[in-house]
Amino acid sequence: MWRIAVSLLLAWCFQQSLPQQLECRQLDHCSCLMNDGSGKIELHSLAHPDNPYRIDHNNFTYMYSPCTAMRNATGECKDAASVCQQFDEGGIGYNYGTADSASFYFDPNTKQVKISYSYFESNMTRNSNVDLICDPGQRERALLGYQGSDPFLMNFKLTSVCACPGGCMAPAVTCTMKDSCTCDMSDGTGAINLHPLDNPWAPLRSSHLGPELGRNFTYYYNPCSGITFANTPCSNVSSCQVDAEATPQIFYPLGHVAPASEVVTDMEGNMVLKYTGGDDGRQFDVILICDADQHVPEFTALGEVTRHYYKMTLKSRCACPGLCKDDPVARKARYLKWKSSHPG
């Protein structure tokens, strides 16, 4: 009996002496925990569903949205895609993996953690793999690289400090809307407050050349109380696109007065206001560019990036958390100044 006990003890000691197989135990669609105690690989702060990572290769654009399915996608990629292949000229998108199919695993050959994705459609499965490349120096923006493909398998790499165990623990910073043009930062840095820029009598404006028609369009934007152009479809809207070269002029409402959702963060770390509800499904984004020295707001229309989807930028100190507060007295002074310059 004692010989059996000794044999079992020796076998247990031998097993304990063997090197432990390295694994990364999946926690959710966007994180896993290394079993060697080195920490958690956390990709939540890389989630930008409205502006996925992109790379161009051989007349295709490949898009990757970790954690959350990409928005504003086309074709199959509307089906909750995390990985999408699309023709460069905006053709049909092919889904190479949904967000909820994400599976973390450690590859003993490459010594790297990977994420695999899959998409099943019409008795056919497309797959993709993303190698997570740990680079402590890559803090500003993750880099997406193309590593080749088979007909139904795409291979990519994502280089970031967030691919390092324990390197990127903080969740993505968000800004929760308080009213139509104020939001509170989740990191405690304060509120982004655009009330000082509100002026429905003289809204922000910018021109942009529409390449399809070969003429300029004028874009108007008022971030808080909206705009109304009398006797036009642009009544109580956040933004209006005007074809001033048409006869008569044509007015297109682009969105409701208030943003559609919580403010999101783009790949450069800028907060983005998203508006919906425009004429014929039009919608637009306003990218807020924080510049503490920009006392006079700089509004730039970037035009129609895809059909009925527009982008604009607003560079201002009021795009910085905690730098601007609502000032009703200043607002009234702006109105009186405008009124005096528009008699009758």
ABEGO torsion letter per residue (X at the ends): XAAAAAAAAAAAAAAAABBBBBBBBBABAABBBBAAGAEBBBAAAABBAABBBBBBBGGBBBBBBBGBBBBGBBEAAABGBABBBBBAAGBBBBBAEBAAABBBBBBAAAGBBBBBBBBBBGGBBBBBBBBBBBBAABAABBBBBBAEBBAABBBBBBBBAAABBGABABBBBBBBBABAABBBBAAGAEBBBAAAABBAABBBBBBBBBAAAGBBBBBBBBAAAEBBBBGBABBGBABBBBBAABOBBBBBBAEBABBABBBBBBAAGBBBBBBBGBBGGBBBBBBBBBBAABABBBBBBAEBABBGBBBBBBBBAAABBGABBBBAAAAAAAAAAAAAABBX
